[in-house]
Amino acid sequence: MRYRVSFTGGRRAAGAPLAPVEVGARSWLSALAAALDAAGLVEGLERLACELLPNGSVLARDGRTGQGFVVEPLHEGATLSVSGADESEPPLAAPDGGEEHTGPTLAEPVSAAVVEASTPEAALALIRRAPTIAAACQAALAVAQRFIPAEAGSVLLRQDQGLYVQAASGPRGGALVGTLLPADRGVVGTVLSRGVGLVVRAADRDPRFEGHVDLITGFHTRDLVCAPLRVGPAPGAEPVGVIQLLNAPAGQTFGGMELKGLLQVADVLGERIRAGHR
């Protein structure tokens, strides 16, 4: 079987990205070993932490260097593609320079109802009236993208020490639904642990952005806005998940107004989660 092995962090973060490689191997472990040998990274490795995702991909990270690896099984007809950095993005001033406030592809009936809602208040009411939490997450994502244009988005909820992708939209959204991702890494991990909303205007230049999901799906995240989901009175309640939107329309960027709107959607979804299943 053939595998694609991609590299994140480590040398990539230093500005010298390692190109993904395709190798034939009997297992993902053999594929990772072959890719490490080809890239000259075997010497110096002390311990690799590996995580098998439900879609068959594997995330691995060297605890000493921070070098990350993504191993993907390639199905027949798959091709190798790499998305480069968008050099038109302005540089990020500092790791904490984003704006902060404390404060499967969407189901067709949900999307249609959101489009037909005449006002933001009517759209938010659809989240409150959703029959299940899963439906509420889909409705929240649809509402967010109606009033905050974005190429893709997702809602992730805490589960089993990770973040479960409950709803997702965009070119590869359907492939992500049901995936369990680490809860302590990346931009979503920062938002979850700190309980604040965050705007990242240049993902490729932000050290909090790891890019694992991009490497798995082939999607290229340029910028994003992310908000925590709380089920208790803010700001003291611990978040139970996050909602995020990726890639503002061409020529635009996310900012304070977009974050404020997403926080409003997050608050309403938090209320619905707190209410539980009906």
C-alpha positions in Angstrom: 0.0 0.0 0.0 1.1 3.5 -0.6 1.3 6.3 2.0 1.9 10.0 1.9 4.1 11.3 4.8 4.1 15.1 5.4 6.2 17.1 7.8 5.0 19.9 10.2 6.8 22.0 12.8 10.5 21.6 13.4 12.2 22.5 10.2 9.0 23.7 8.6 8.6 26.3 11.4 12.1 27.4 10.8 11.3 28.4 7.2 12.8 25.3 5.4 9.8 23.1 4.8 10.3 19.5 4.0 8.4 18.3 1.0 5.8 15.5 1.5 6.9 12.1 0.2 5.0 9.0 -1.0 6.3 5.6 -0.1 5.1 2.0 -0.6 5.0 0.0 2.7 3.1 -2.8 4.5 1.9 -0.5 7.3 1.9 3.2 8.4 4.7 2.5 10.8 6.9 1.1 8.0 5.9 4.1 5.8 6.9 6.6 8.6 10.2 4.8 9.1 11.0 4.9 5.4 10.1 8.7 5.2 12.2 9.5 8.3 15.2 7.7 6.8 14.8 9.4 3.4 14.6 12.8 5.1 17.6 12.1 7.3 15.6 12.5 10.5 16.2 9.1 12.1 19.3 10.1 14.0 18.5 12.2 17.0 14.9 11.0 17.5 14.3 10.1 21.1 10.6 9.3 21.4 7.7 9.6 19.0 4.1 10.2 20.2 1.7 8.7 17.7 -2.1 9.0 17.4 -4.2 7.0 15.0 -7.2 9.0 13.7 -10.5 7.3 12.7 -9.9 8.0 9.0 -6.7 5.9 9.1 -4.3 8.8 9.2 -1.6 9.0 11.9 -0.3 12.0 13.7 3.2 11.7 15.1 5.5 14.2 16.9 9.0 14.1 18.2 8.9 15.3 21.8 12.4 16.7 21.7 12.5 18.7 18.5 8.8 19.4 18.0 9.0 17.9 14.5 5.6 16.6 13.4 4.6 14.0 10.9 1.3 13.1 9.2 1.0 9.6 7.6 -2.0 9.2 5.2 -3.0 6.0 3.4 -3.4 6.8 -0.3 -6.3 5.3 -2.2 -6.1 4.5 -5.8 -6.0 7.6 -7.9 -4.7 9.8 -5.1 -2.1 12.4 -6.1 0.5 14.3 -4.2 -0.2 18.0 -3.7 1.3 20.6 -1.5 -0.3 24.0 -0.6 2.3 26.7 -0.1 2.2 29.8 2.1 0.3 32.8 1.0 3.0 35.4 0.8 0.5 38.2 0.5 -0.5 37.8 4.1 0.9 40.4 6.5 3.4 39.1 9.1 2.1 38.3 12.6 3.6 40.6 15.2 3.8 38.0 18.0 2.3 34.7 19.1 -0.3 36.5 21.2 -0.9 39.2 18.6 -4.4 38.1 17.6 -7.5 39.9 18.7 -9.0 38.2 21.8 -12.3 38.6 23.7 -13.3 36.9 26.9 -16.4 37.0 26.2 -20.4 16.6 7.5 -21.2 19.1 5.2 -24.3 20.8 6.6 -27.6 19.0 6.3 -29.7 20.5 3.5 -32.8 21.3 5.6 -30.7 23.1 8.2 -29.0 25.2 5.6 -32.3 26.0 3.8 -33.9 27.1 7.1 -31.0 29.4 7.9 -31.1 31.0 4.5 -34.8 31.6 4.8 -34.4 33.3 8.2 -35.2 37.0 7.8 -33.1 38.4 10.6 -30.1 37.4 12.7 -32.4 36.9 15.7 -34.6 34.5 13.6 -31.5 32.6 12.5 -30.1 32.3 16.1 -33.6 31.0 17.2 -33.0 28.0 14.9 -30.0 27.0 17.1 -32.1 27.2 20.2 -35.0 25.1 18.7 -32.7 22.4 17.2 -34.0 18.9 18.2 -30.6 17.6 19.1 -27.2 18.9 20.0 -25.8 17.6 16.7 -28.5 19.5 14.8 -27.8 22.6 16.9 -24.1 22.4 15.9 -25.0 22.2 12.3 -27.4 25.1 12.6 -24.8 27.2 14.4 -22.2 26.6 11.7 -24.8 27.5 9.0 -25.8 30.7 10.9 -22.2 31.7 11.4 -21.3 31.3 7.7 -24.4 33.2 6.6 -23.5 36.3 8.5 -19.7 35.8 8.4 -18.7 34.7 5.0 -16.0 32.0 5.1 -14.7 29.1 2.9 -15.1 26.5 5.6 -15.9 26.0 9.3 -16.3 23.4 12.0 -17.8 22.8 15.5 -15.7 20.6 17.8 -16.8 19.3 21.2 -14.8 17.8 24.0 -14.9 14.0 24.1 -12.5 11.3 25.4 -9.7 13.8 26.2 -9.9 15.1 22.6 -12.1 17.3 20.4 -14.8 15.5 18.4 -15.6 17.1 15.0 -19.4 17.4 15.4 -20.1 19.5 12.3 -18.0 20.7 9.4 -18.5 22.6 6.1 -16.3 23.4 3.2 -14.5 21.5 0.4 -13.4 18.6 2.6 -15.8 19.1 5.6 -17.6 15.8 5.2 -14.3 13.8 5.6 -13.7 15.5 9.0 -17.0 14.8 10.7 -16.5 12.1 13.4 -12.8 12.7 13.7 -11.2 13.0 17.2 -8.4 15.6 17.3 -6.0 16.5 20.1 -7.5 19.1 22.5 -4.2 20.5 23.7 -2.6 21.7 20.5 -3.1 24.2 17.7 -5.2 27.3 17.6 -8.3 25.4 18.8 -6.3 24.1 21.8 -5.3 27.6 22.7 -8.9 28.9 22.5 -10.2 25.9 24.5 -7.6 26.2 27.3 -7.7 30.0 27.6 -11.4 30.4 27.0 -11.0 33.3 24.7 -12.0 34.1 21.1 -9.1 34.5 18.7 -8.4 35.9 15.2 -5.4 34.6 13.2 -4.8 36.5 10.1 -1.8 34.6 8.7 -2.0 30.9 9.8 1.2 29.9 8.1 3.1 32.5 10.2 1.4 31.8 13.5 3.3 29.3 15.8 0.0 28.2 17.3 -1.2 26.8 14.0 0.0 23.3 13.4 -1.6 22.5 10.1 -2.2 18.7 10.7 -5.7 18.8 9.5 -4.7 20.8 6.4 -2.2 18.1 5.5 -4.8 15.3 6.0 -7.5 17.0 3.9 -5.5 19.0 1.4 -7.3 22.2 2.5 -5.1 25.3 2.8 -6.0 27.5 5.8 -5.0 31.1 5.3 -6.8 32.8 8.2 -9.3 31.9 10.8 -11.6 33.1 13.6 -12.3 30.8 16.5 -14.6 31.1 19.6 -15.0 28.9 22.7 -18.3 27.2 23.5 -19.3 27.6 27.2 -22.3 26.0 28.9 -22.2 28.1 32.0 -22.1 31.8 32.8 -19.1 33.5 31.1 -16.3 34.1 31.7 -15.8 31.6 34.5 -17.3 28.5 32.8 -14.8 26.1 31.2 -15.3 25.7 27.5 -16.7 22.4 26.2 -15.7 23.0 22.6 -15.0 25.5 19.9 -16.5 26.9 16.7 -14.3 28.2 14.0 -14.5 29.7 10.5 -11.6 29.4 8.0 -10.6 31.6 5.1 -12.3 34.9 4.7 -13.4 35.8 1.1 -10.6 36.9 -1.3 -9.5 40.4 -0.6 -11.0 40.4 2.9 -9.8 39.3 6.4 -11.4 38.4 9.7 -11.3 41.0 12.4 -13.0 42.2 15.6 -16.5 42.4 14.1 -16.3 38.8 12.8 -15.1 37.6 16.1 -17.9 39.4 17.9 -20.4 37.8 15.7 -19.0 34.3 16.1 -18.9 34.8 19.9 -22.6 35.6 19.7 -23.3 32.4 17.8 -21.1 30.5 20.3 -23.0 31.8 23.2 -26.4 30.7 21.8 -25.0 27.2 20.9 -23.6 27.0 24.4 -27.1 27.7 25.8 -28.5 24.9 23.6 -25.8 22.4 24.7 -26.5 23.3 28.3 -30.2 22.6 27.8 -29.2 19.0 26.7 -31.2 16.7 24.4 -34.9 17.3 24.2 
